[in-house]
Amino acid sequence: MNRPLTRPEWRWNELYFQTMTSPAAAATALEHLAAHRALGPVVLKLRATANGLRWLVATNPGATSAMKELLKAHLDVRVTTPRRVRRAVTTAGALHFGGSLSTAPERVVATLRGLYGALSRLEAKEEIALQLLIGGRLSPSGRERESNPSWAGLLLQAATGRTGGSSALRTPPSAREADLHGARIELRIGVSGVTPARAQFLGNQVLGALRVLETAGTRTTLTRENPAKLNQSRPPWRWPMRLRSSELVALSGWPVGEPPMPVLGSLHPRMLPPGRALVKTERVIGKVAAPGNDDPVGIPVRDAVMHTHLFGPTNSGKSTVLLNLILADIIAGRGVLVIDPKGDLATDVLARVPEKRHDDVVVIDPSSSCPVGMNPLAGPEHLAPVVADTLLATFESVFRDNWGIRSADVLSASLLTLARIPEANLLWLSPLLTNPAFRRWMLKRSHDPLGVDSFWRQYEAKKPDAQAVEIAPVLNKLRQIILRPGLRAVLGQTEPKFDLDELFTRRRIIIVSLNKGVLGADAARLLGSLLVGQLWSRILARQQLPPERRHIVGIYIDEVHDFIHGIPGDLSDALAQARSLGAAFTLTNQYLSQLSPDMQQAIDANARNKIVFGLGGVDATTMSRKADGLDAADFQLLPKYHAYADLLQGGHRTGWFALKAGGPPPERQPAAELYASSHARYGVPAEQTERELIALLHSYDTPSASSLESDEPVGRIRTRRAASGDEGAS
């Protein structure tokens, strides 16, 4: 029948082809579509601009789910809701084929190659739409001949030049073709953003490409059409063509054939859309890079506690994503800790901190002449064993290539002894082992007869030469700290003006600048690992708080492989535990080979938000095995500032999709201003720290009776306690 359909209420979806489609696969999908009468009318549309191609499909709302299932069952395609408004065409025409169309695979591919070649000539603001309307279905036995057209049909032919239902008279080229289903068809082309002459030229280019499908006796015509019919996808009053499903392959405009193809190139890198609608959040990192979808991409803070891993080479865009996440947390009033091994990220963050949070900024930079200090030994006395174990694990990880039983034994006893003395710091390790007077004074304040005291009794019983042999491996490691003025200035402060607890209690913004080019790679790695170890003990202390009081804190570690050693024990268990304690880790590195197999496994299993930038051959191959729908070539060919991401959104995975990282926001102030104010508020002059350390050690070089008998230390500590007493008296 050729009566008009009631205008449907269309529900549109967009198709993202993850690979080129074979002619056989496309034909199979269209055969199922033609056989599925319950789908009702269907619209297949190809829209082309200078930026690329988009494929859309429309059905009535009740058939949307069935249509999605049909397409995904036969094609390697993602079906999503289109996010971009479609432009209305201003010039339109209807294409009609009077006769059979070739279904030979090579002719179909040649037609599409020519069509894409024509579409590749579009200029800015020009757009072409190729619309295929599929109406009433025809069974293989129901494609009856119409030998006597109606008077209305004859009048329509005279007025429009169309041959009406003549396509029903065609003879199938083979018995197999005769067994295929068919449908009533209308094919339209529309153009926008062009002059009439340009519209005619582009229309003829498309027509010329489609004529490759002609067989003997086929007549192709292009007649003017009302643009509103295409814009509204109106079904025609009379369906002009009846085609078999195999004849629709080229008319669908789908990417059929082998790459490379005009416009499409090799289809790499695939600009895939997310598999589900994205959640709106203030923690925005960029936009979807898929054609027709520029939705903002972010990681909601509740999903951030599932941890994030950014992975890609230098200058790929990782730092920009990090910067935007850090600033979002800062603006939201959260506590933030950033470990930056280069210094550039620290500068970028300081230049963009909003004014209302200036007083929360703490900068730890060992290269400063007045650095903010940190004391990894600090903590309540009942947590001394935890602090000591954490530090021991840090030293073992940092010096794993030169670690033995002797180092572990000596450092374990020494660290536990120091951790029980409130004002002790790591620079006291060396005199504890080498200065008898200093050691005796320390042991009087750390009484543990059944524990470390037994170690020290055995140690004291040895001759000096034997002691020297025992502690030599430890002293070699301590020289990494002692020989570097920057580390001494930071770690030698007995009671720093800033306590890491404030990250959690007062939501401070802690920027740790560990420029390897200034400090040296080993020094930066050691200090960063010590800081992470101290941080971990503070995270564990949150177990004492009820869950509702564990507000989320952002922990950002660039070049994570250098610093994650500070977390003792199994990293996988630690990251899993951190989730429940409100610590949201964001970790970055450049190459998989930088991570040990255990680190790779722990991060892969526990960092549920993954953002991967352009990769080299080996890493690209490895990631392609983990990323559904992506090949190694996709990761290798990603442009700068583009990435593939698999994120959590409201607890649900998005699936791998392409994004373009957003640019940094404008600077608010010179970074040097906050740098200076932080050091003025929390820093201690390096010269002062050196003087106090020298005074402390010299006071025990020639011990006096009073110094050995008193429990009071000397130097700055004695002065500070006196001042404390004066404050209390007043």
C-alpha positions as CSV (number, residue, x, y, z in Angstrom):
1,M,0.0,0.0,0.0
2,N,1.1,3.6,-0.7
3,R,-1.1,5.6,1.7
4,P,0.8,8.1,3.8
5,L,1.8,7.3,7.3
6,T,0.7,9.4,10.2
7,R,3.7,11.6,11.0
8,P,5.6,9.7,13.7
9,E,7.0,11.0,17.0
10,W,10.7,10.4,16.4
11,R,13.1,9.3,19.0
12,W,16.7,10.0,17.8
13,N,19.9,8.1,18.6
14,E,23.4,8.6,17.4
15,L,25.6,5.7,16.1
16,Y,29.3,5.6,16.8
17,F,31.0,3.0,14.7
18,Q,34.0,1.6,16.6
19,T,35.4,-0.1,13.4
20,M,34.7,-0.1,9.7
21,T,31.8,-2.4,8.9
22,S,31.9,-5.2,6.3
23,P,29.3,-5.2,3.5
24,A,28.0,-8.5,4.8
25,A,27.6,-7.3,8.4
26,A,25.7,-4.1,7.2
27,A,23.5,-6.2,4.9
28,T,22.7,-8.6,7.7
29,A,21.7,-5.7,10.1
30,L,19.5,-4.1,7.4
31,E,17.9,-7.5,6.6
32,H,16.9,-7.8,10.2
33,L,15.6,-4.2,10.2
34,A,13.5,-4.9,7.1
35,A,12.1,-8.1,8.6
36,H,11.3,-6.5,12.0
37,R,7.8,-5.0,11.2
38,A,7.3,-4.1,14.9
39,L,9.9,-1.4,14.6
40,G,7.6,0.7,12.5
41,P,9.0,3.4,10.3
42,V,12.8,4.1,10.7
43,V,15.0,7.0,9.6
44,L,18.7,6.5,8.9
45,K,20.6,9.8,8.5
46,L,24.1,10.7,7.6
47,R,25.1,14.3,8.5
48,A,28.4,15.7,7.2
49,T,30.3,18.8,8.0
50,A,33.9,20.0,7.5
51,N,34.6,18.5,11.0
52,G,33.5,14.9,10.1
53,L,30.5,12.6,9.8
54,R,27.7,11.6,12.1
55,W,25.2,8.7,11.8
56,L,21.8,8.9,13.4
57,V,18.8,6.7,13.6
58,A,15.2,7.5,14.5
59,T,12.2,5.3,15.5
60,N,9.0,5.8,17.4
61,P,9.7,5.9,21.1
62,G,8.3,2.4,21.8
63,A,10.8,0.8,19.4
64,T,14.0,2.5,20.6
65,S,15.2,-0.3,22.8
66,A,14.5,-2.9,20.2
67,M,16.3,-0.9,17.6
68,K,19.4,-0.4,19.8
69,E,19.5,-4.2,20.5
70,L,19.2,-5.0,16.8
71,L,22.1,-2.7,15.8
72,K,24.4,-3.7,18.6
73,A,23.8,-7.3,17.8
74,H,25.1,-7.1,14.3
75,L,27.4,-4.0,14.2
76,D,30.4,-2.9,16.3
77,V,28.6,0.3,17.3
78,R,27.7,2.4,20.3
79,V,24.2,3.9,20.4
80,T,23.7,7.0,22.4
81,T,21.4,10.0,22.8
82,P,22.6,12.8,20.5
83,R,23.8,15.8,22.4
84,R,24.1,18.4,19.6
85,V,21.2,20.2,18.0
86,R,20.9,19.3,14.3
87,R,21.0,22.2,11.9
88,A,18.0,22.7,9.6
89,V,18.7,22.3,5.9
90,T,17.7,25.1,3.6
91,T,17.8,23.3,0.3
92,A,16.5,19.7,-0.2
93,G,15.9,17.2,-3.0
94,A,14.6,13.7,-3.4
95,L,16.6,10.9,-5.0
96,H,14.9,8.2,-6.9
97,F,16.3,5.0,-8.5
98,G,14.1,3.5,-11.3
99,G,15.5,0.1,-11.6
100,S,17.7,-2.4,-9.7
101,L,20.7,-1.3,-7.6
102,S,23.9,-3.3,-7.5
103,T,24.5,-5.2,-4.2
104,A,28.0,-6.4,-5.1
105,P,30.3,-5.7,-2.2
106,E,32.9,-4.0,-4.3
107,R,30.3,-1.7,-5.9
108,V,28.8,-0.8,-2.5
109,V,32.3,0.1,-1.1
110,A,33.2,2.1,-4.2
111,T,29.9,4.0,-3.8
112,L,30.6,4.9,-0.2
113,R,34.2,5.8,-1.0
114,G,32.9,8.2,-3.7
115,L,30.2,9.6,-1.3
116,Y,32.7,10.3,1.4
117,G,35.1,11.8,-1.1
118,A,32.3,14.2,-2.1
119,L,31.6,15.0,1.5
120,S,35.3,15.7,2.2
121,R,35.0,18.8,0.0
122,L,32.7,20.6,2.5
123,E,33.9,24.0,3.7
124,A,33.3,25.6,7.1
125,K,29.6,26.1,8.0
126,E,28.5,23.8,5.2
127,E,26.5,20.7,6.0
128,I,24.9,17.9,4.0
129,A,22.3,15.5,5.3
130,L,21.5,12.2,3.5
131,Q,18.2,10.8,4.8
132,L,16.9,7.3,4.2
133,L,13.2,6.8,5.3
134,I,12.2,3.2,5.7
135,G,8.4,2.6,5.6
136,G,6.2,-0.4,5.3
137,R,8.0,-3.7,5.2
138,L,7.8,-6.2,2.4
139,S,8.3,-9.9,2.7
140,P,10.1,-11.8,0.0
141,S,6.8,-13.2,-1.3
142,G,5.0,-9.9,-0.7
143,R,7.0,-7.8,-3.2
144,E,4.1,-8.1,-5.7
145,R,4.3,-6.6,-9.2
146,E,2.2,-3.5,-9.9
147,S,1.6,-3.9,-13.6
148,N,-1.3,-1.4,-13.7
149,P,-0.4,1.8,-11.8
150,S,-3.3,3.9,-10.5
151,W,-4.5,7.1,-12.1
152,A,-3.0,9.0,-9.0
153,G,0.2,7.2,-9.7
154,L,0.3,8.2,-13.3
155,L,-0.5,11.9,-12.4
156,L,2.3,11.8,-9.8
157,Q,4.7,10.5,-12.4
158,A,3.7,13.2,-14.9
159,A,4.1,15.9,-12.2
160,T,7.4,14.8,-10.6
161,G,9.1,12.6,-13.1
162,R,9.2,9.7,-10.5
163,T,8.2,6.2,-11.7
164,G,6.1,5.5,-8.6
165,G,6.1,1.8,-7.8
166,S,8.0,0.7,-10.8
167,S,10.8,-0.7,-8.7
168,A,8.4,-3.4,-7.7
169,L,8.7,-4.8,-11.2
170,R,12.4,-5.4,-11.1
171,T,13.6,-8.9,-11.2
172,P,16.0,-10.0,-8.4
173,P,19.5,-10.7,-9.7
174,S,19.7,-14.1,-7.9
175,A,17.6,-16.6,-6.0
176,R,19.3,-15.5,-2.8
177,E,18.3,-11.8,-3.4
178,A,14.7,-13.0,-4.0
179,D,14.6,-14.4,-0.5
180,L,15.4,-11.1,1.2
181,H,12.9,-8.8,2.8
182,G,12.4,-5.3,1.5
183,A,10.7,-2.0,2.4
184,R,9.1,1.1,0.9
185,I,11.8,3.8,0.7
186,E,12.2,7.5,0.4
187,L,15.8,9.0,0.0
188,R,16.4,12.7,0.5
189,I,19.4,15.0,0.5
190,G,19.6,18.4,2.2
191,V,22.2,21.1,2.2
192,S,22.6,24.1,4.5
193,G,25.0,27.1,4.8
194,V,25.5,27.4,1.0
195,T,24.5,29.5,-2.0
196,P,22.0,28.0,-4.5
197,A,24.8,27.4,-7.0
198,R,26.9,25.7,-4.3
199,A,23.9,23.6,-3.2
200,Q,23.4,22.4,-6.8
201,F,27.1,21.5,-7.1
202,L,27.2,19.5,-3.8
203,G,23.9,17.7,-4.7
204,N,25.3,16.7,-8.0
205,Q,28.5,15.4,-6.3
206,V,26.4,13.2,-4.0
207,L,24.2,12.0,-6.9
208,G,27.3,11.2,-9.0
209,A,28.7,9.0,-6.2
210,L,25.4,7.1,-5.7
211,R,25.1,6.4,-9.5
212,V,27.9,3.8,-9.1
213,L,25.1,1.6,-7.8
214,E,23.2,1.7,-11.1
215,T,22.7,-1.5,-13.1
216,A,21.4,-1.9,-16.7
217,G,18.2,-0.1,-17.1
218,T,18.4,1.9,-13.9
219,R,17.4,5.6,-14.1
220,T,18.4,8.0,-11.3
221,T,16.7,11.3,-10.8
222,L,17.1,14.1,-8.3
223,T,14.0,16.4,-7.9
224,R,13.6,19.4,-5.6
225,E,11.9,18.8,-2.3
226,N,10.5,20.9,0.5
227,P,13.3,21.3,3.1
228,A,10.7,21.0,5.9
229,K,10.1,17.4,5.0
230,L,13.7,16.5,5.6
231,N,14.0,18.6,8.7
232,Q,10.9,17.0,10.2
233,S,11.6,13.6,8.7
234,R,8.0,13.5,7.3
235,P,7.0,10.3,5.6
236,P,6.0,10.8,2.0
237,W,2.5,10.8,0.6
238,R,3.5,8.0,-1.7
239,W,6.6,5.9,-1.2
240,P,8.5,6.1,-4.5
241,M,10.8,3.1,-4.2
242,R,10.6,-0.5,-3.1
243,L,14.1,-1.9,-2.3
244,R,15.5,-5.1,-1.0
245,S,17.5,-4.9,2.3
246,S,20.7,-5.6,0.4
247,E,20.1,-2.5,-1.7
248,L,20.0,-0.3,1.3
249,V,23.7,-0.8,2.4
250,A,25.2,2.0,0.4
251,L,22.1,4.3,0.9
252,S,22.5,4.0,4.7
253,G,25.8,6.0,4.5
254,W,27.3,3.7,7.1
255,P,31.1,3.3,7.1
256,V,31.4,0.1,5.0
257,G,34.7,-1.2,3.6
258,E,38.3,-1.1,4.6
259,P,40.3,1.9,5.9
260,P,41.5,4.3,5.0
261,M,38.4,6.1,3.7
262,P,38.0,9.8,2.7
263,V,37.0,11.9,5.7
264,L,37.2,8.9,8.1
265,G,40.9,8.2,7.4
266,S,41.7,5.0,9.3
267,L,39.1,5.5,12.0
268,H,41.9,5.9,14.4
269,P,41.9,7.3,17.0
270,R,38.3,6.4,17.6
271,M,36.4,9.4,19.2
272,L,34.0,7.3,21.2
273,P,31.2,8.7,23.3
274,P,30.5,7.6,26.9
275,G,28.4,4.6,27.3
276,R,26.0,6.4,29.6
277,A,24.9,9.9,30.4
278,L,27.5,11.8,32.4
279,V,26.8,13.2,35.9
280,K,27.1,16.9,36.3
281,T,29.8,17.9,38.8
282,E,32.0,20.9,39.6
283,R,35.1,18.7,39.2
284,V,35.3,19.2,35.4
285,I,38.4,18.0,33.5
286,G,37.3,18.6,29.9
287,K,34.7,17.8,27.3
288,V,33.6,14.7,25.4
289,A,35.5,14.5,22.1
290,A,33.0,12.4,20.2
291,P,31.4,14.1,17.2
292,G,28.1,15.6,18.1
293,N,28.8,15.4,21.8
294,D,30.6,18.1,23.8
295,D,29.2,17.4,27.2
296,P,31.5,18.4,30.1
297,V,33.4,15.5,31.7
298,G,34.1,15.4,35.4
299,I,34.7,13.1,38.3
300,P,32.1,13.6,41.1
301,V,33.7,13.8,44.5
302,R,31.9,10.8,45.8
303,D,33.4,8.8,42.9
304,A,36.8,10.3,43.5
305,V,37.4,8.2,46.6
306,M,37.5,5.2,44.3
307,H,40.8,6.8,43.2
308,T,42.0,8.1,39.9
309,H,45.0,7.1,37.7
310,L,46.3,9.4,34.9
311,F,48.8,7.8,32.6
312,G,50.7,9.3,29.6
313,P,54.0,10.9,28.5
314,T,55.2,14.4,29.3
315,N,53.3,17.2,27.6
316,S,50.3,15.1,26.8
317,G,47.9,17.0,29.0
318,K,48.1,15.2,32.4
319,S,49.1,18.3,34.3
320,T,46.2,20.3,33.0
321,V,43.7,17.6,34.2
322,L,45.5,17.5,37.5
323,L,45.4,21.3,37.8
324,N,41.6,21.5,37.1
325,L,40.8,18.7,39.6
326,I,43.0,20.3,42.3
327,L,41.4,23.7,41.8
328,A,37.9,22.3,41.9
329,D,38.7,20.7,45.3
330,I,40.3,24.0,46.5
331,I,37.3,26.1,45.4
332,A,34.9,23.5,47.1
333,G,36.8,24.1,50.4
334,R,38.3,20.6,50.7
335,G,41.7,19.7,52.1
336,V,44.2,19.1,49.3
337,L,47.8,17.7,49.3
338,V,49.8,18.0,46.1
339,I,53.2,16.3,45.6
340,D,54.9,17.8,42.5
341,P,58.4,16.5,41.5
342,K,59.0,19.2,38.9
343,G,57.7,22.5,40.4
344,D,55.6,23.6,37.5
345,L,52.3,22.2,38.8
346,A,53.0,23.8,42.2
347,T,53.4,27.2,40.5
348,D,50.3,26.8,38.5
349,V,48.2,25.9,41.5
350,L,49.5,28.8,43.6
351,A,48.8,31.3,40.9
352,R,45.1,30.2,40.8
353,V,44.1,29.7,44.5
354,P,41.0,31.9,45.2
355,E,41.6,34.7,47.7
356,K,39.2,33.2,50.4
357,R,41.6,30.3,50.7
358,H,45.0,32.1,50.7
359,D,45.5,31.6,54.4
360,D,45.0,27.8,54.0
361,V,48.0,27.5,51.7
362,V,51.2,25.7,53.0
363,V,54.1,25.3,50.7
364,I,56.8,22.7,51.5
365,D,59.9,23.4,49.4
366,P,63.3,22.2,50.6
367,S,65.1,24.6,48.3
368,S,63.7,27.6,50.2
369,S,66.0,29.5,52.6
370,C,63.1,29.5,55.1
371,P,61.4,26.1,54.5
372,V,58.3,24.7,56.1
373,G,59.4,21.7,58.2
374,M,58.0,18.3,58.6
375,N,58.7,15.7,61.2
376,P,57.9,12.1,60.2
377,L,58.4,11.0,63.8
378,A,55.8,13.3,65.2
379,G,52.6,11.7,66.6
380,P,51.0,10.6,69.8
381,E,53.0,8.2,71.9
382,H,50.5,5.4,71.6
383,L,51.1,5.4,67.8
384,A,54.9,5.3,68.1
385,P,55.0,1.7,66.9
386,V,52.9,2.6,63.8
387,V,55.1,5.6,63.1
388,A,58.2,3.5,63.4
389,D,56.9,0.7,61.2
390,T,55.8,3.2,58.5
391,L,59.2,4.9,58.5
392,L,61.0,1.5,58.4
393,A,58.9,0.5,55.4
394,T,59.7,3.8,53.7
395,F,63.4,3.3,54.2
396,E,63.2,-0.3,53.0
397,S,61.4,0.7,49.8
398,V,63.6,3.6,49.0
399,F,66.8,1.6,49.6
400,R,65.5,-1.7,48.5
401,D,68.5,-2.4,46.3
402,N,70.8,-2.2,49.3
403,W,68.7,-3.5,52.2
404,G,69.5,-6.3,54.5
405,I,68.7,-7.8,57.9
406,R,71.3,-5.6,59.7
407,S,69.8,-2.4,58.3
408,A,66.3,-3.5,59.3
409,D,67.3,-4.5,62.8
410,V,69.2,-1.3,63.6
411,L,66.7,1.0,62.0
412,S,63.7,-0.7,63.6
413,A,65.1,-0.2,67.2
414,S,66.3,3.3,66.5
415,L,63.1,4.5,64.9
416,L,61.0,3.1,67.7
417,T,63.2,4.7,70.3
418,L,63.0,8.1,68.6
419,A,59.2,7.9,68.0
420,R,58.6,7.7,71.7
421,I,60.4,11.0,72.4
422,P,58.2,14.0,71.5
423,E,60.9,16.4,70.2
424,A,63.0,13.9,68.3
425,N,63.5,14.1,64.5
426,L,65.2,12.0,61.9
427,L,68.5,13.8,62.1
428,W,68.9,12.4,65.7
429,L,69.4,9.0,64.2
430,S,73.0,9.4,63.5
431,P,74.0,10.7,67.0
432,L,71.8,8.0,68.6
433,L,74.0,5.4,67.0
434,T,77.4,7.1,67.2
435,N,77.3,9.4,70.3
436,P,77.3,7.3,73.6
437,A,76.4,10.4,75.8
438,F,73.5,11.4,73.5
439,R,72.3,7.8,73.3
440,R,72.3,7.4,77.1
441,W,70.3,10.6,77.5
442,M,67.8,9.3,74.9
443,L,67.4,5.9,76.5
444,K,66.7,7.4,79.9
445,R,63.6,9.0,78.2
446,S,62.5,5.9,76.3
447,H,62.1,3.1,78.8
448,D,61.1,-0.3,77.3
449,P,62.9,-3.1,79.2
450,L,61.2,-5.9,77.3
451,G,61.5,-4.2,73.9
452,V,64.1,-2.0,72.4
453,D,66.1,-1.8,75.6
454,S,67.3,-5.4,75.0
455,F,68.7,-4.3,71.6
456,W,70.5,-1.3,73.1
457,R,72.0,-3.5,75.9
458,Q,73.5,-5.8,73.3
459,Y,74.6,-2.8,71.3
460,E,76.3,-1.1,74.2
461,A,78.1,-4.3,75.1
462,K,79.9,-4.4,71.8
463,K,83.3,-2.8,71.2
464,P,83.3,0.4,69.1
465,D,84.7,-1.4,66.1
466,A,81.9,-3.9,66.2
467,Q,79.3,-1.2,66.6
468,A,80.8,0.6,63.6
469,V,80.4,-2.5,61.4
470,E,76.8,-3.0,62.6
471,I,75.7,0.5,61.9
472,A,77.7,1.2,58.7
473,P,74.8,0.2,56.3
474,V,72.4,2.5,58.2
475,L,74.8,5.4,58.3
476,N,75.3,5.1,54.5
477,K,71.6,5.5,54.0
478,L,71.3,8.4,56.5
479,R,73.9,10.3,54.6
480,Q,71.2,10.8,51.9
481,I,69.7,13.2,54.4
482,I,72.7,14.5,56.3
483,L,74.7,15.6,53.2
484,R,71.8,17.6,51.7
485,P,71.2,21.1,53.3
486,G,67.6,21.2,51.9
487,L,66.7,18.0,53.6
488,R,68.4,19.0,56.8
489,A,66.5,22.2,56.9
490,V,63.1,20.5,56.5
491,L,63.6,17.3,58.5
492,G,65.8,18.9,61.2
493,Q,63.0,21.0,62.6
494,T,62.1,19.3,65.9
495,E,58.6,20.9,66.2
496,P,57.7,22.5,62.8
497,K,55.2,25.3,62.9
498,F,53.0,23.3,60.6
499,D,51.5,19.9,61.5
500,L,50.3,17.5,58.7
501,D,47.2,16.8,60.9
502,E,45.9,20.2,59.7
503,L,45.3,18.7,56.3
504,F,42.4,16.9,57.9
505,T,41.4,19.0,60.8
506,R,41.7,22.5,59.2
507,R,41.4,21.5,55.5
508,R,44.8,23.0,54.5
509,I,46.1,23.2,51.0
510,I,49.5,21.6,51.1
511,I,51.7,22.1,48.0
512,V,54.9,20.0,48.1
513,S,57.4,21.2,45.5
514,L,60.2,18.6,45.0
515,N,62.0,19.9,42.0
516,K,64.4,17.0,41.1
517,G,66.5,19.4,39.1
518,V,67.3,21.4,42.2
519,L,67.2,18.7,45.0
520,G,68.4,15.7,43.1
521,A,66.3,12.7,42.2
522,D,67.3,10.6,45.2
523,A,66.6,13.5,47.7
524,A,63.3,14.3,46.2
525,R,62.2,10.6,46.2
526,L,63.3,10.2,49.8
527,L,61.6,13.3,51.1
528,G,58.4,12.6,49.1
529,S,58.3,9.0,50.4
530,L,58.7,10.2,54.0
531,L,55.9,12.6,53.6
532,V,53.6,10.0,52.1
533,G,54.5,7.7,55.0
534,Q,53.6,10.4,57.5
535,L,50.4,11.1,55.5
536,W,49.4,7.5,55.7
537,S,49.6,7.3,59.4
538,R,47.3,10.4,59.6
539,I,44.9,8.7,57.2
540,L,44.8,5.6,59.4
541,A,44.1,7.7,62.5
542,R,40.8,8.6,60.9
543,Q,39.5,5.2,61.8
544,Q,38.7,6.7,65.2
545,L,36.2,9.1,63.6
546,P,32.7,8.1,62.7
547,P,32.2,7.7,58.9
548,E,30.1,10.9,58.7
549,R,33.0,13.0,60.0
550,R,35.5,11.7,57.5
551,H,35.2,14.5,54.9
552,I,36.9,13.8,51.6
553,V,40.5,15.0,51.2
554,G,42.2,15.1,47.8
555,I,45.7,13.5,47.6
556,Y,47.5,14.3,44.3
557,I,50.8,12.5,43.6
558,D,52.6,13.2,40.4
559,E,55.2,10.6,39.3
560,V,53.6,8.3,41.9
561,H,56.2,5.5,41.4
562,D,58.8,7.7,43.1
563,F,56.8,8.4,46.3
564,I,54.2,5.6,46.9
565,H,56.9,3.7,48.8
566,G,55.9,5.7,51.8
567,I,52.8,3.5,52.2
568,P,53.8,0.4,54.1
569,G,52.5,-3.1,53.4
570,D,50.3,-4.1,50.5
571,L,49.5,-1.1,48.3
572,S,46.3,-2.7,47.0
573,D,45.0,-3.1,50.6
574,A,46.1,0.4,51.4
575,L,44.2,2.0,48.5
576,A,41.1,-0.1,49.4
577,Q,41.3,1.1,53.0
578,A,41.8,4.7,52.0
579,R,38.4,4.7,50.3
580,S,36.6,4.2,53.5
581,L,38.7,6.8,55.3
582,G,37.9,9.6,52.9
583,A,41.2,9.9,51.1
584,A,40.8,10.3,47.4
585,F,44.1,9.5,45.7
586,T,44.9,10.8,42.2
587,L,48.0,9.2,40.9
588,T,50.0,9.9,37.7
589,N,53.0,8.4,35.8
590,Q,54.4,8.4,32.3
591,Y,55.1,4.7,31.4
592,L,53.9,1.4,32.7
593,S,57.5,0.2,33.1
594,Q,57.9,2.8,35.9
595,L,55.6,0.8,38.0
596,S,56.5,-2.5,39.5
597,P,54.2,-5.4,38.7
598,D,52.7,-5.2,42.2
599,M,52.1,-1.4,41.8
600,Q,50.5,-1.9,38.4
601,Q,48.2,-4.5,39.7
602,A,47.3,-2.5,42.8
603,I,46.6,0.7,40.9
604,D,44.7,-1.1,38.1
605,A,42.5,-2.8,40.6
606,N,41.8,0.1,42.9
607,A,42.0,3.2,40.8
608,R,38.5,2.9,39.2
609,N,38.8,6.2,37.4
610,K,41.3,5.8,34.5
611,I,42.4,8.6,32.2
612,V,45.0,7.6,29.5
613,F,46.7,10.0,27.1
614,G,48.6,9.2,23.9
615,L,51.0,6.2,24.4
616,G,54.0,4.5,22.8
617,G,53.9,1.1,21.2
618,V,54.3,-1.2,24.1
619,D,52.1,0.7,26.5
620,A,49.5,1.2,23.8
621,T,49.3,-2.5,23.1
622,T,49.0,-3.3,26.8
623,M,46.2,-0.8,27.4
624,S,44.3,-1.9,24.3
625,R,43.9,-5.3,25.9
626,K,42.2,-3.7,28.9
627,A,40.0,-1.1,26.9
628,D,37.0,-2.5,25.2
629,G,36.5,-1.2,21.7
630,L,40.0,0.4,21.4
631,D,43.1,-0.8,19.6
632,A,46.8,0.0,20.1
633,A,46.6,2.5,17.2
634,D,43.9,4.5,19.0
635,F,46.2,5.1,21.9
636,Q,49.2,5.8,19.7
637,L,47.4,8.4,17.5
638,L,45.6,10.4,20.2
639,P,46.2,14.1,19.6
640,K,47.7,16.3,22.3
641,Y,45.3,17.1,25.2
642,H,43.1,14.2,24.2
643,A,42.6,11.1,26.3
644,Y,40.6,7.9,26.7
645,A,38.8,7.7,30.0
646,D,36.8,5.1,31.9
647,L,35.2,6.9,34.8
648,L,32.8,6.2,37.6
649,Q,29.7,8.4,37.5
650,G,27.3,7.9,40.4
651,G,29.0,4.5,41.0
652,H,28.5,3.3,37.5
653,R,31.2,2.9,34.8
654,T,31.0,5.1,31.7
655,G,33.0,2.7,29.5
656,W,36.0,3.9,27.6
657,F,35.4,7.1,25.7
658,A,37.3,10.0,24.2
659,L,37.7,13.4,25.9
660,K,39.6,16.6,25.3
661,A,41.2,18.1,28.4
662,G,40.0,21.6,29.3
663,G,42.5,24.5,29.5
664,P,43.7,26.0,32.7
665,P,41.6,28.8,34.2
666,P,43.2,32.3,34.3
667,E,45.7,33.2,37.0
668,R,44.5,35.1,40.0
669,Q,47.8,36.3,41.5
670,P,51.6,35.8,41.1
671,A,52.5,32.4,42.6
672,A,55.4,34.1,44.4
673,E,52.9,35.9,46.7
674,L,51.4,32.8,48.2
675,Y,54.8,31.1,48.3
676,A,56.3,34.0,50.3
677,S,53.3,34.3,52.7
678,S,53.3,30.5,53.4
679,H,57.0,30.5,54.3
680,A,56.6,33.7,56.4
681,R,53.8,32.0,58.4
682,Y,55.1,28.4,58.7
683,G,58.8,28.5,57.7
684,V,61.9,28.4,59.9
685,P,65.2,29.8,58.5
686,A,67.5,27.1,57.4
687,E,70.4,28.8,59.2
688,Q,68.5,28.6,62.5
689,T,67.8,24.9,62.1
690,E,71.4,24.3,61.4
691,R,72.6,26.2,64.5
692,E,70.2,24.4,66.7
693,L,71.3,21.0,65.4
694,I,74.9,21.9,65.9
695,A,74.3,23.2,69.4
696,L,72.4,20.0,70.3
697,L,75.1,17.7,69.1
698,H,78.1,19.7,70.5
699,S,76.5,19.7,73.9
700,Y,77.0,15.9,74.0
701,D,80.4,15.8,72.5
702,T,81.9,16.5,75.9
703,P,79.1,15.5,78.3
704,S,78.9,17.1,81.6
705,A,77.3,15.6,84.7
706,S,74.3,17.9,84.5
707,S,73.6,17.1,80.9
708,L,73.8,13.4,81.5
709,E,71.6,13.5,84.6
710,S,68.9,15.9,83.4
711,D,66.0,14.8,81.3
712,E,65.9,18.2,79.7
713,P,67.4,18.6,76.2
714,V,69.4,21.7,75.3
715,G,69.2,24.5,72.8
716,R,66.0,25.6,71.2
717,I,63.9,23.0,72.9
718,R,64.9,24.2,76.4
719,T,64.2,27.8,75.4
720,R,60.8,26.9,73.9
721,R,59.8,25.1,77.0
722,A,60.8,28.1,79.2
723,A,58.8,30.4,76.9
724,S,55.9,28.0,77.3
725,G,56.1,28.2,81.0
726,D,56.2,32.0,80.9
727,E,53.0,32.0,78.7
728,G,51.3,29.7,81.2
729,A,52.3,32.0,84.1
730,S,51.0,35.0,82.5
